[in-house]
């Protein structure tokens, strides 16, 4: 069974966390919510709580087939955690699927894995993505090797189809 980590931190976007988390479970993958601290309750932008099932200390890149970085303002917090950033970088380095939507690109920028890649994001962080060396495009979903990126909640169906396709 393939294993997918979905990152969680305060101020996450509800749809961008829950849609991938539940859809990937529905597809038969083992899915875990990974936050900076295991067992901590994180609240979404509207206060919806979710307790993390693991921290980067509890998992390593070798056991993850994919990692998903939801948007909202959580990525600004996640990128400050060196262990989260290292986990994302390590999943990428081993060739696992790295998927991000909306502001999630900030975590990939901090992981240093975007230079020379084609990707998208929420338009507000386009300059950050370009400055990190991305060939930024305004498309529903962009796949470049093991990287899957999308712009906003409306793109979630295409985003999940791409992730599932890469994992199968």
Buried (B, 14 or more C-beta within 10 A) or exposed (E): EBBBBBBBBBBBBBBBBBBBBEBBEEBEBBBBBBBBBBEBEBBBBEEEEBEBBBBBEEBEBEEBBBBBBBBBBBBBBBBBBEEBBBBBBBBBEEEBBBBBBBBBBBBBBBBEBBEEBBBBBBEEBBEBBEEBBBBBEEBBBBBBEBBBBBBBBEBBEBBBEBBBEBBE
